[in-house]
Amino acid sequence: MIPAPFDYVRAGSPEEALSLLAEHGDEAKLLAGGHSLLPLMKLRMAVPGVLVDIGRLPELRYVRVEGDEVAIGALTRDRELEHSSLLHAEVPLLAHVAGQVGDPQVRARGTIGGSLAHGDSASDLPTAVLALGGSMVIQGPSGTRTVAATDFFRGYFETAIGDDELLVEVRVPRTGRVGWGYEKFTRRANDWPIIAVAAVDGRVAMANMGATVLRASATERALAEGASLADAAALAHERTSPSADMHADQEYRRHLARELTRRALESASTVS
Ligand SMILES: Cc1cc2nc3c(=O)[nH]c(=O)nc-3n(C[C@H](O)[C@H](O)[C@H](O)COP(=O)(O)OP(=O)(O)OC[C@H]3O[C@@H](n4cnc5c(N)ncnc54)[C@H](O)[C@@H]3O)c2cc1C
């Protein structure tokens, strides 16, 4: 399909992007890597009047250590995360998960900020950032605020980012050699997860088990109380509402959540 007509403007700085958003209001949509937005436009599920291209802002493209955290610019591409030696040393789960997104072509364009801002429950990087206990730095007309991942994902394709705001940075704790696990179940290697589970440092997050990526809180509680990995994993489906589609019905998704959680926890107890 062909998208509806739209105007295109390239922002030269984060501040210019914000002023373009203010100028065009509801009509405007930010364009980062375009690998979620453009397919939606082709299906006419998104019909922005103006695309504000932020894809070439070098000041939002970095991976660096800041105290106990790694700070990642929102426009850092998946491929850069996948191959970042700093990230492999400091937050290996995130480097690994970036390498699981789509195929090399998708990873060459897709950005971590775009993936988080898109708010798709069936996404890899949001699952990892939620499991890591990360946070998002959002810039708007009245300044900058930081939102914890647990408060960031609000609903079906809905996040804490306002229409007049820009996600500028993602922050994750430096986990170093702490064990981690990531299990992604797909029909084809380059697909979105039917279910995915990330486990690190006693936290467990799941993709595609509800309207947003979710923490497996019953599993986390059981682990904290000393349950075995298998017993804790058996609770992963609690308080979830997975959808049913051509790939899996709800019961199969719940089964996958339990099974992949067990595997992710086992990896987390050995991998470092
Ligand atoms: C063939 C294919 C396979 C894929 N496979 C997977 C997969 O296996 N796993 C997976 O997780 N994803 C997958 N994706 C999605 C891919 O990861 C996207 O690149 C990503 O979801 C969006 O990132 P983007 O930079 O392309 O964002 P865009 O498409 O440019 O933007 C997405 C949304 O976020 C908004 N936005 C972008 N950046 C910002 C910002 N800094 N601040 C505020 N709002 C912003 C845009 O306005 C838009 O609404 C796949 C995509 C394709 C096309």
The ligand as a Gaussian input file, in Angstrom:
#p B3LYP/6-31G(d) Opt

LIG

0 1
 C       10.615000      -6.645000       9.055000
 C       10.650000      -6.107000      10.473000
 C       10.966000      -6.985000      11.492000
 C       10.973000      -6.521000      12.815000
 N       11.264000      -7.409000      13.804000
 C       11.257000      -6.995000      15.088000
 C       11.566000      -7.899000      16.141000
 O       11.874000      -9.083000      15.943000
 N       11.532000      -7.417000      17.416000
 C       11.223000      -6.110000      17.692000
 O       11.214000      -5.747000      18.855000
 N       10.956000      -5.224000      16.717000
 C       10.973000      -5.634000      15.419000
 N       10.708000      -4.740000      14.421000
 C       10.422000      -3.337000      14.772000
 C       11.736000      -2.548000      14.777000
 O       12.464000      -2.907000      15.905000
 C       11.475000      -1.031000      14.761000
 O       12.603000      -0.439000      14.222000
 C       11.225000      -0.376000      16.085000
 O       10.090000      -0.955000      16.712000
 C       10.926000       1.105000      15.925000
 O       12.119000       1.819000      15.874000
 P       12.318000       2.931000      14.770000
 O       13.549000       3.669000      15.128000
 O       12.279000       2.274000      13.441000
 O       11.063000       3.875000      15.032000
 P       10.046000       4.587000      14.031000
 O        9.365000       3.566000      13.206000
 O       10.704000       5.714000      13.350000
 O        9.023000       5.189000      15.112000
 C        8.161000       4.364000      15.852000
 C        7.248000       5.238000      16.739000
 O        7.986000       5.853000      17.777000
 C        7.937000       7.285000      17.667000
 N        9.288000       7.738000      18.000000
 C       10.446000       7.319000      17.416000
 N       11.504000       7.860000      18.051000
 C       11.000000       8.642000      19.038000
 C       11.604000       9.455000      20.043000
 N       12.952000       9.551000      20.182000
 N       10.792000      10.109000      20.894000
 C        9.441000      10.010000      20.805000
 N        8.812000       9.252000      19.883000
 C        9.597000       8.567000      19.008000
 C        7.512000       7.574000      16.242000
 O        6.836000       8.809000      16.140000
 C        6.592000       6.392000      15.972000
 O        5.324000       6.627000      16.524000
 C       10.688000      -5.162000      13.102000
 C       10.389000      -4.274000      12.044000
 C       10.366000      -4.745000      10.750000
 C       10.047000      -3.783000       9.649000

